[in-house]
Amino acid sequence: MGRLKTESDILEYIVDNELEPGDRLPALADLSKELGLSVGKLREDLEAVRQLGVVSVRPRRGIRREPYDFYPAVQASLLFGLSTGEATFRQYSQLRQSIEANMWHQAVSCLTSDDKQDLHDIVRQAWEKLKASRVHIPNREHRELHLTLFKRLDNPFVDGLLRAYWDAYFEMELSRFADYQYLIDVWTYHQRIVQAVCDGEIEQGRQLLIEHFRLLPSVNFPT
């Protein structure tokens, strides 16, 4: 790969020096001398790179290169677009549905027996919340179930896009627009999807997944 062309001197330094996750970067004063840039400019650059999740900055550990993660960048962009109204949750939801439906076979085929047990446990925990004397919306379980289904893809872009989706879902408090019957219907589908996956009926699980996406328009979600 050729030299990285970017506005960030720190990103270029990491690529040019082939720094691996866990490697330590020089202190800003040393980096300033090496690159011929002011400490002030590098400090601003460092904060931007930190926000992207490329580096971490901690006392006594210094500046360290972190493993690549697409999630911080897409999360920040998504929440900004939704906040300004220049993008809608419904648009992003369509993208998320397309990702899950089209990558379903590849994702589910990689799940381990432990993953499948985790899925059963998530469904059980969700029903316990829904059937309790005081009903609790299983928000955490909803996120965990979908992310668990796709956790073995080893694709940082899919992982980042899906994790950002659930951040937006909860940030917009979409669960409070759903009535109890919707939650029962959704988790009935989830239970059937998990059972199909565990039975090796992968295509049946995919069809159930697509059917359960169609429940969304019946809920008065804001656009």
MIDOSE-1310 file (N, C-alpha, C; in nm, 2 decimals, decimal comma, always signed):
residues 223
mgrl	+0,09/-0,12/+0,00/+0,00/+0,00/+0,00/+0,09/+0,12/+0,00; +0,05/+0,22/-0,08/+0,13/+0,35/-0,08/+0,11/+0,43/+0,04; +0,18/+0,54/+0,05/+0,18/+0,63/+0,16/+0,04/+0,69/+0,18; -0,01/+0,68/+0,30/-0,14/+0,73/+0,33/-0,15/+0,88/+0,31
ktes	-0,25/+0,93/+0,24/-0,27/+1,07/+0,21/-0,39/+1,11/+0,30; -0,36/+1,19/+0,40/-0,46/+1,24/+0,50/-0,43/+1,37/+0,56; -0,52/+1,43/+0,62/-0,50/+1,56/+0,68/-0,43/+1,54/+0,82; -0,43/+1,42/+0,87/-0,37/+1,39/+1,00/-0,23/+1,35/+0,99
dile	-0,14/+1,42/+1,05/+0,00/+1,39/+1,06/+0,02/+1,26/+1,15; -0,06/+1,25/+1,25/-0,04/+1,13/+1,34/-0,08/+1,00/+1,27; -0,19/+1,01/+1,19/-0,23/+0,89/+1,11/-0,12/+0,85/+1,01; -0,07/+0,95/+0,95/+0,04/+0,92/+0,85/+0,16/+0,86/+0,92
yivd	+0,19/+0,92/+1,04/+0,31/+0,86/+1,12/+0,29/+0,72/+1,15; +0,17/+0,68/+1,20/+0,14/+0,54/+1,23/+0,15/+0,45/+1,11; +0,10/+0,49/+1,00/+0,11/+0,41/+0,88/+0,25/+0,40/+0,83; +0,32/+0,51/+0,82/+0,46/+0,52/+0,77/+0,55/+0,43/+0,85
nele	+0,53/+0,43/+0,98/+0,62/+0,36/+1,07/+0,56/+0,22/+1,11; +0,45/+0,18/+1,04/+0,40/+0,04/+1,05/+0,38/+0,00/+1,20; +0,32/+0,10/+1,27/+0,29/+0,07/+1,41/+0,17/-0,03/+1,42; +0,19/-0,13/+1,51/+0,09/-0,23/+1,53/+0,01/-0,20/+1,65
pgdr	-0,11/-0,25/+1,67/-0,19/-0,23/+1,79/-0,11/-0,27/+1,91; -0,11/-0,17/+2,01/-0,03/-0,19/+2,13/+0,10/-0,12/+2,13; +0,15/-0,08/+2,01/+0,27/-0,01/+2,00/+0,26/+0,13/+2,06; +0,36/+0,18/+2,12/+0,36/+0,31/+2,18/+0,41/+0,42/+2,08
lpal	+0,35/+0,53/+2,08/+0,39/+0,65/+2,00/+0,48/+0,73/+2,08; +0,57/+0,81/+2,02/+0,65/+0,90/+2,10/+0,57/+1,01/+2,17; +0,62/+1,07/+2,27/+0,55/+1,18/+2,34/+0,54/+1,29/+2,24; +0,44/+1,38/+2,26/+0,42/+1,49/+2,17/+0,54/+1,58/+2,15
adls	+0,61/+1,60/+2,25/+0,73/+1,69/+2,24/+0,84/+1,62/+2,14; +0,85/+1,49/+2,16/+0,95/+1,42/+2,07/+0,89/+1,41/+1,93; +0,76/+1,39/+1,92/+0,70/+1,38/+1,79/+0,71/+1,52/+1,72; +0,70/+1,62/+1,79/+0,70/+1,76/+1,74/+0,84/+1,78/+1,67
kelg	+0,95/+1,74/+1,74/+1,08/+1,75/+1,69/+1,10/+1,67/+1,56; +1,05/+1,54/+1,57/+1,07/+1,45/+1,46/+1,00/+1,49/+1,33; +0,87/+1,55/+1,35/+0,79/+1,59/+1,23/+0,81/+1,73/+1,20; +0,87/+1,81/+1,28/+0,88/+1,95/+1,25/+0,75/+2,03/+1,27
lsvg	+0,67/+1,99/+1,36/+0,54/+2,05/+1,38/+0,52/+2,10/+1,52; +0,44/+2,19/+1,54/+0,42/+2,25/+1,68/+0,35/+2,15/+1,76; +0,38/+2,15/+1,89/+0,31/+2,06/+1,99/+0,16/+2,09/+1,99; +0,12/+2,22/+1,98/-0,02/+2,26/+1,97/-0,09/+2,20/+1,86
klre	-0,04/+2,20/+1,74/-0,10/+2,14/+1,62/-0,11/+1,99/+1,64; -0,01/+1,92/+1,70/-0,01/+1,78/+1,72/-0,11/+1,74/+1,83; -0,13/+1,83/+1,93/-0,23/+1,80/+2,03/-0,37/+1,80/+1,97; -0,40/+1,89/+1,89/-0,53/+1,90/+1,82/-0,55/+1,77/+1,73
dlea	-0,45/+1,74/+1,66/-0,45/+1,62/+1,57/-0,47/+1,49/+1,66; -0,40/+1,49/+1,77/-0,41/+1,37/+1,86/-0,55/+1,35/+1,91; -0,62/+1,46/+1,95/-0,76/+1,45/+2,00/-0,85/+1,39/+1,89; -0,83/+1,44/+1,76/-0,92/+1,39/+1,65/-0,89/+1,24/+1,63
vrql	-0,77/+1,20/+1,63/-0,73/+1,06/+1,61/-0,78/+0,98/+1,73; -0,78/+1,03/+1,85/-0,83/+0,96/+1,96/-0,98/+0,94/+1,95; -1,05/+1,04/+1,90/-1,19/+1,03/+1,88/-1,23/+0,92/+1,78; -1,14/+0,89/+1,69/-1,16/+0,79/+1,59/-1,13/+0,65/+1,65
gvvs	-1,07/+0,65/+1,77/-1,04/+0,52/+1,83/-0,91/+0,46/+1,78; -0,83/+0,53/+1,71/-0,70/+0,48/+1,65/-0,60/+0,48/+1,76; -0,60/+0,57/+1,86/-0,51/+0,57/+1,97/-0,58/+0,59/+2,10; -0,51/+0,55/+2,20/-0,56/+0,58/+2,34/-0,45/+0,66/+2,41
vrpr	-0,49/+0,74/+2,50/-0,40/+0,83/+2,58/-0,43/+0,81/+2,72; -0,34/+0,75/+2,80/-0,36/+0,73/+2,94/-0,23/+0,76/+3,02; -0,25/+0,81/+3,14/-0,14/+0,84/+3,23/-0,05/+0,71/+3,25; +0,08/+0,73/+3,24/+0,18/+0,63/+3,26/+0,19/+0,53/+3,14
rgir	+0,09/+0,52/+3,06/+0,09/+0,43/+2,94/+0,13/+0,51/+2,82; +0,10/+0,64/+2,82/+0,14/+0,72/+2,71/+0,03/+0,71/+2,59; +0,08/+0,73/+2,47/+0,00/+0,73/+2,35/+0,02/+0,59/+2,29; -0,09/+0,51/+2,28/-0,07/+0,38/+2,22/-0,17/+0,36/+2,10
repy	-0,12/+0,29/+2,00/-0,20/+0,25/+1,89/-0,30/+0,14/+1,93; -0,43/+0,16/+1,89/-0,53/+0,07/+1,92/-0,57/-0,01/+1,79; -0,63/-0,13/+1,81/-0,68/-0,20/+1,69/-0,78/-0,12/+1,61; -0,78/-0,14/+1,48/-0,87/-0,07/+1,40/-1,02/-0,10/+1,43
dfyp	-1,10/+0,01/+1,44/-1,24/-0,01/+1,48/-1,32/+0,10/+1,40; -1,41/+0,05/+1,31/-1,49/+0,14/+1,23/-1,60/+0,22/+1,31; -1,63/+0,16/+1,42/-1,75/+0,20/+1,50/-1,74/+0,35/+1,54; -1,63/+0,40/+1,60/-1,64/+0,54/+1,65/-1,67/+0,64/+1,54
avqa	-1,61/+0,62/+1,42/-1,63/+0,72/+1,32/-1,78/+0,71/+1,27; -1,83/+0,59/+1,25/-1,97/+0,59/+1,19/-2,07/+0,63/+1,30; -2,04/+0,60/+1,42/-2,13/+0,64/+1,53/-2,14/+0,79/+1,54; -2,03/+0,86/+1,54/-2,03/+1,00/+1,55/-2,10/+1,06/+1,43
sllf	-2,07/+1,01/+1,31/-2,14/+1,07/+1,19/-2,29/+1,04/+1,19; -2,33/+0,92/+1,23/-2,47/+0,89/+1,23/-2,55/+0,98/+1,33; -2,50/+0,99/+1,45/-2,57/+1,06/+1,55/-2,57/+1,21/+1,51; -2,47/+1,26/+1,45/-2,47/+1,40/+1,40/-2,58/+1,42/+1,30
glst	-2,58/+1,33/+1,20/-2,68/+1,34/+1,09/-2,82/+1,33/+1,14; -2,85/+1,25/+1,24/-2,98/+1,24/+1,30/-3,02/+1,36/+1,38; -2,92/+1,42/+1,45/-2,94/+1,53/+1,53/-2,98/+1,66/+1,45; -2,91/+1,67/+1,33/-2,94/+1,79/+1,25/-3,06/+1,77/+1,16
geat	-3,11/+1,65/+1,15/-3,22/+1,62/+1,06/-3,18/+1,60/+0,91; -3,05/+1,60/+0,88/-3,00/+1,58/+0,75/-3,00/+1,43/+0,70; -3,03/+1,34/+0,80/-3,05/+1,20/+0,77/-3,15/+1,15/+0,87; -3,22/+1,04/+0,84/-3,33/+0,99/+0,92/-3,29/+0,85/+0,97
frqy	-3,35/+0,81/+1,08/-3,33/+0,68/+1,14/-3,39/+0,57/+1,04; -3,50/+0,61/+0,98/-3,56/+0,51/+0,88/-3,46/+0,48/+0,77; -3,39/+0,57/+0,72/-3,29/+0,55/+0,62/-3,18/+0,45/+0,66; -3,13/+0,48/+0,78/-3,03/+0,39/+0,84/-3,08/+0,25/+0,87
sqlr	-3,21/+0,25/+0,91/-3,27/+0,12/+0,94/-3,28/+0,03/+0,81; -3,31/+0,10/+0,70/-3,31/+0,02/+0,57/-3,17/-0,03/+0,54; -3,07/+0,04/+0,57/-2,93/-0,01/+0,55/-2,90/-0,13/+0,64; -2,94/-0,11/+0,76/-2,91/-0,22/+0,86/-2,99/-0,35/+0,82
qsie	-3,11/-0,33/+0,78/-3,19/-0,45/+0,73/-3,12/-0,52/+0,61; -3,08/-0,44/+0,52/-3,01/-0,50/+0,40/-2,88/-0,57/+0,44; -2,81/-0,52/+0,53/-2,68/-0,58/+0,58/-2,72/-0,72/+0,64; -2,81/-0,72/+0,73/-2,84/-0,84/+0,81/-2,90/-0,95/+0,71
anmw	-2,99/-0,91/+0,62/-3,05/-1,00/+0,53/-2,95/-1,06/+0,44; -2,86/-0,98/+0,38/-2,77/-1,02/+0,28/-2,65/-1,10/+0,33; -2,61/-1,07/+0,46/-2,50/-1,14/+0,52/-2,54/-1,25/+0,62; -2,66/-1,28/+0,62/-2,72/-1,38/+0,71/-2,65/-1,51/+0,71
hqav	-2,65/-1,57/+0,59/-2,59/-1,71/+0,57/-2,45/-1,71/+0,62; -2,37/-1,62/+0,58/-2,23/-1,61/+0,61/-2,21/-1,60/+0,76; -2,29/-1,51/+0,82/-2,28/-1,48/+0,97/-2,32/-1,60/+1,05; -2,44/-1,65/+1,02/-2,50/-1,76/+1,11/-2,42/-1,89/+1,09
sclt	-2,36/-1,91/+0,98/-2,28/-2,04/+0,96/-2,16/-2,04/+1,04; -2,11/-1,93/+1,09/-1,99/-1,92/+1,17/-2,02/-1,93/+1,32; -2,14/-1,93/+1,36/-2,17/-1,93/+1,51/-2,13/-2,06/+1,57; -2,08/-2,05/+1,69/-2,04/-2,17/+1,77/-2,16/-2,22/+1,86
sddk	-2,14/-2,34/+1,92/-2,24/-2,39/+2,01/-2,26/-2,30/+2,13; -2,15/-2,24/+2,17/-2,16/-2,14/+2,28/-2,24/-2,02/+2,24; -2,22/-1,97/+2,12/-2,30/-1,85/+2,07/-2,44/-1,89/+2,07; -2,48/-2,01/+2,02/-2,62/-2,05/+2,02/-2,68/-2,06/+2,15
qdlh	-2,60/-2,11/+2,25/-2,65/-2,11/+2,39/-2,67/-1,97/+2,44; -2,58/-1,88/+2,40/-2,60/-1,74/+2,44/-2,73/-1,68/+2,38; -2,76/-1,72/+2,26/-2,88/-1,67/+2,20/-3,01/-1,72/+2,27; -3,01/-1,85/+2,31/-3,12/-1,90/+2,39/-3,13/-1,83/+2,52
divr	-3,02/-1,80/+2,59/-3,02/-1,73/+2,71/-3,07/-1,59/+2,70; -3,04/-1,52/+2,59/-3,08/-1,38/+2,57/-3,24/-1,38/+2,55; -3,29/-1,48/+2,48/-3,43/-1,49/+2,46/-3,50/-1,52/+2,59; -3,45/-1,61/+2,67/-3,51/-1,64/+2,80/-3,51/-1,52/+2,89
qawe	-3,40/-1,44/+2,89/-3,39/-1,32/+2,97/-3,49/-1,22/+2,93; -3,51/-1,21/+2,80/-3,61/-1,11/+2,74/-3,75/-1,15/+2,79; -3,79/-1,28/+2,78/-3,92/-1,32/+2,82/-3,94/-1,30/+2,97; -3,84/-1,32/+3,05/-3,85/-1,29/+3,19/-3,89/-1,15/+3,22
klka	-3,83/-1,06/+3,14/-3,86/-0,91/+3,16/-4,00/-0,88/+3,12; -4,04/-0,94/+3,00/-4,17/-0,91/+2,95/-4,29/-0,97/+3,03; -4,26/-1,08/+3,09/-4,37/-1,15/+3,16/-4,36/-1,12/+3,31; -4,28/-1,04/+3,36/-4,27/-1,00/+3,50/-4,39/-0,93/+3,54
srvh	-4,42/-0,92/+3,67/-4,54/-0,85/+3,72/-4,53/-0,70/+3,69; -4,40/-0,65/+3,69/-4,37/-0,52/+3,64/-4,29/-0,53/+3,51; -4,35/-0,50/+3,40/-4,29/-0,53/+3,27/-4,17/-0,44/+3,25; -4,06/-0,49/+3,20/-3,94/-0,42/+3,16/-3,91/-0,44/+3,02
ipnr	-3,88/-0,34/+2,94/-3,85/-0,35/+2,80/-3,71/-0,41/+2,79; -3,70/-0,52/+2,72/-3,56/-0,59/+2,71/-3,47/-0,52/+2,60; -3,44/-0,40/+2,63/-3,35/-0,32/+2,54/-3,21/-0,39/+2,52; -3,15/-0,42/+2,63/-3,02/-0,48/+2,62/-3,02/-0,61/+2,55
ehre	-3,12/-0,69/+2,57/-3,13/-0,82/+2,51/-3,16/-0,80/+2,36; -3,23/-0,70/+2,32/-3,26/-0,68/+2,18/-3,13/-0,65/+2,10; -3,05/-0,56/+2,16/-2,92/-0,53/+2,10/-2,83/-0,65/+2,10; -2,82/-0,72/+2,21/-2,73/-0,84/+2,22/-2,76/-0,95/+2,13
lhlt	-2,89/-0,97/+2,11/-2,93/-1,08/+2,02/-2,89/-1,06/+1,88; -2,91/-0,94/+1,82/-2,88/-0,91/+1,69/-2,73/-0,91/+1,67; -2,66/-0,85/+1,76/-2,51/-0,84/+1,75/-2,45/-0,98/+1,77; -2,50/-1,06/+1,85/-2,45/-1,20/+1,86/-2,47/-1,28/+1,74
lfkr	-2,58/-1,26/+1,67/-2,60/-1,33/+1,54/-2,49/-1,30/+1,44; -2,43/-1,18/+1,45/-2,34/-1,13/+1,35/-2,19/-1,12/+1,40; -2,17/-1,17/+1,52/-2,04/-1,14/+1,59/-1,92/-1,22/+1,52; -1,95/-1,33/+1,45/-1,84/-1,41/+1,40/-1,80/-1,37/+1,25
ldnp	-1,86/-1,27/+1,20/-1,83/-1,23/+1,06/-1,68/-1,18/+1,04; -1,62/-1,13/+1,14/-1,48/-1,08/+1,13/-1,47/-0,97/+1,03; -1,57/-0,88/+1,03/-1,58/-0,77/+0,93/-1,60/-0,64/+1,01; -1,50/-0,56/+1,03/-1,51/-0,44/+1,11/-1,61/-0,34/+1,06
fvdg	-1,64/-0,34/+0,93/-1,73/-0,25/+0,88/-1,88/-0,29/+0,91; -1,91/-0,41/+0,90/-2,04/-0,46/+0,94/-2,06/-0,44/+1,09; -1,96/-0,48/+1,17/-1,97/-0,46/+1,31/-1,99/-0,32/+1,35; -1,92/-0,23/+1,29/-1,93/-0,09/+1,33/-2,07/-0,03/+1,29
llra	-2,12/-0,07/+1,17/-2,25/-0,02/+1,12/-2,36/-0,07/+1,21; -2,35/-0,20/+1,25/-2,46/-0,25/+1,33/-2,46/-0,20/+1,48; -2,34/-0,19/+1,53/-2,33/-0,13/+1,67/-2,38/+0,01/+1,67; -2,35/+0,09/+1,57/-2,40/+0,23/+1,56/-2,55/+0,23/+1,55
ywda	-2,61/+0,14/+1,48/-2,75/+0,13/+1,46/-2,82/+0,13/+1,60; -2,77/+0,04/+1,69/-2,83/+0,02/+1,82/-2,81/+0,14/+1,91; -2,70/+0,21/+1,89/-2,68/+0,34/+1,96/-2,79/+0,44/+1,92; -2,81/+0,45/+1,79/-2,91/+0,54/+1,75/-3,05/+0,50/+1,79
yfem	-3,08/+0,37/+1,78/-3,21/+0,32/+1,82/-3,24/+0,36/+1,97; -3,15/+0,35/+2,06/-3,17/+0,38/+2,20/-3,16/+0,53/+2,22; -3,07/+0,60/+2,15/-3,06/+0,74/+2,17/-3,19/+0,81/+2,13; -3,26/+0,76/+2,03/-3,38/+0,82/+1,99/-3,50/+0,77/+2,07
elsr	-3,47/+0,68/+2,17/-3,58/+0,63/+2,26/-3,69/+0,57/+2,18; -3,66/+0,49/+2,08/-3,76/+0,43/+1,99/-3,84/+0,33/+2,07; -3,79/+0,27/+2,17/-3,86/+0,16/+2,24/-3,99/+0,22/+2,30; -3,99/+0,34/+2,34/-4,10/+0,39/+2,41/-4,22/+0,42/+2,31
fady	-4,20/+0,41/+2,18/-4,31/+0,42/+2,09/-4,37/+0,28/+2,06; -4,32/+0,18/+2,12/-4,37/+0,04/+2,09/-4,47/+0,00/+2,20; -4,58/-0,06/+2,16/-4,67/-0,10/+2,27/-4,64/-0,25/+2,31; -4,71/-0,30/+2,41/-4,67/-0,43/+2,46/-4,69/-0,54/+2,36
qyli	-4,79/-0,53/+2,28/-4,82/-0,64/+2,18/-4,70/-0,64/+2,07; -4,65/-0,52/+2,04/-4,54/-0,52/+1,94/-4,42/-0,59/+2,00; -4,39/-0,57/+2,13/-4,28/-0,64/+2,20/-4,30/-0,79/+2,20; -4,42/-0,83/+2,23/-4,45/-0,97/+2,23/-4,43/-1,03/+2,09
dvwt	-4,48/-0,96/+1,99/-4,46/-1,01/+1,85/-4,31/-1,02/+1,81; -4,24/-0,92/+1,85/-4,09/-0,91/+1,81/-4,02/-1,03/+1,88; -4,04/-1,05/+2,00/-3,97/-1,16/+2,07/-4,02/-1,30/+2,04; -4,14/-1,31/+1,99/-4,19/-1,43/+1,94/-4,11/-1,47/+1,81
yhqr	-4,09/-1,37/+1,73/-4,01/-1,38/+1,61/-3,86/-1,42/+1,65; -3,81/-1,34/+1,75/-3,67/-1,37/+1,79/-3,65/-1,51/+1,83; -3,75/-1,56/+1,91/-3,74/-1,70/+1,96/-3,74/-1,80/+1,84; -3,83/-1,77/+1,74/-3,84/-1,86/+1,63/-3,71/-1,85/+1,54
ivqa	-3,65/-1,73/+1,53/-3,53/-1,72/+1,46/-3,41/-1,79/+1,52; -3,40/-1,78/+1,65/-3,30/-1,85/+1,73/-3,31/-2,00/+1,72; -3,44/-2,05/+1,73/-3,46/-2,19/+1,72/-3,42/-2,24/+1,58; -3,46/-2,17/+1,48/-3,42/-2,21/+1,34/-3,27/-2,22/+1,32
vcdg	-3,20/-2,12/+1,38/-3,05/-2,12/+1,37/-3,00/-2,24/+1,44; -3,05/-2,27/+1,56/-2,99/-2,38/+1,63/-3,03/-2,51/+1,57; -3,14/-2,52/+1,50/-3,18/-2,64/+1,43/-3,11/-2,66/+1,29; -3,02/-2,56/+1,26/-2,96/-2,57/+1,13/-3,04/-2,52/+1,01
eieq	-3,16/-2,47/+1,04/-3,25/-2,42/+0,93/-3,22/-2,27/+0,90; -3,10/-2,25/+0,84/-3,05/-2,12/+0,82/-3,14/-2,03/+0,73; -3,19/-2,08/+0,62/-3,27/-2,00/+0,53/-3,40/-1,97/+0,60; -3,46/-2,07/+0,67/-3,58/-2,04/+0,74/-3,56/-1,92/+0,84
grql	-3,45/-1,93/+0,91/-3,42/-1,82/+1,00/-3,41/-1,68/+0,93; -3,35/-1,68/+0,81/-3,34/-1,56/+0,73/-3,48/-1,51/+0,70; -3,57/-1,60/+0,65/-3,70/-1,55/+0,62/-3,78/-1,50/+0,74; -3,76/-1,56/+0,85/-3,82/-1,51/+0,97/-3,76/-1,37/+1,01
lieh	-3,63/-1,35/+0,99/-3,57/-1,22/+1,01/-3,63/-1,12/+0,93; -3,65/-1,14/+0,80/-3,71/-1,05/+0,71/-3,85/-1,02/+0,74; -3,93/-1,12/+0,78/-4,06/-1,10/+0,82/-4,07/-1,01/+0,94; -3,98/-1,03/+1,04/-3,99/-0,95/+1,16/-3,95/-0,81/+1,14
frll	-3,87/-0,78/+1,03/-3,84/-0,64/+1,00/-3,97/-0,57/+0,96; -4,06/-0,64/+0,90/-4,19/-0,57/+0,86/-4,28/-0,53/+0,97; -4,25/-0,57/+1,09/-4,32/-0,52/+1,21/-4,30/-0,37/+1,23; -4,18/-0,33/+1,19/-4,14/-0,19/+1,22/-4,24/-0,08/+1,17
psvn	-4,29/-0,09/+1,05/-4,38/+0,02/+1,00/-4,50/+0,03/+1,08; -4,54/-0,08/+1,15/-4,67/-0,08/+1,23/-4,65/+0,00/+1,36; -4,53/+0,03/+1,39/-4,50/+0,11/+1,51/-4,48/+0,26/+1,47; -4,53/+0,35/+1,55/-4,53/+0,49/+1,51/-4,39/+0,55/+1,54
fpt	-4,29/+0,50/+1,47/-4,15/+0,55/+1,49/-4,14/+0,69/+1,42; -4,07/+0,78/+1,48/-4,04/+0,91/+1,40/-3,95/+0,88/+1,29; -3,96/+0,95/+1,18/-3,87/+0,93/+1,07/-3,74/+0,99/+1,09
